């Protein structure tokens, strides 16, 4: 029970860290607003930063804390995890492109464009799930089923938090943003 509480606290910290960083960066956001950048473009820049920088470093720290690997396990785990993270980063480029396209067009979407964006988003989710499955298998071969299951659970939880952060920041299609 104590470990689960610690896990939830760490994951909650991961979820709210970008918001705290955003508060610290109000001067840079204000500078961008004065330079003429549109709010949608600022959001895109924040999504890209979220996907590429802050979360990646936090994910590694959380993963390290949650995996509790001995030195021999860590020597096997981290190279596999780095390969996974590199492939995930490439895959996330698709998501960033789709979010960028959505932010440019959400106020005047046609049925066809909305469907295209949704299809791309679902393809991304499918590819990400397949990637996670491939790396679960690699972890299982290298470290056994229990450690691989722990990796899968922790990574899945972190991905859900990241998804929630990003998706909750996007305007809902069909509603005008004030």
Secondary structure, 3 states (H helix, E strand, C coil): CHHHHHHHHHHHHHHHHHHHHHHHCHHHHHHHHHCCCCHHHHHHHHHHHHHHHHHHHHHHHHHHHHHCCCHHHHHHHHHHHHHHHHHHHHHHHHHHHHHHHHHHHHHHCCHHHHHHHHHHHHHHHHHHHHHHHHHHHHHHHHHCHHHHHHHHHHHHHHHHHHHHHHHHHCCCCCCCCC
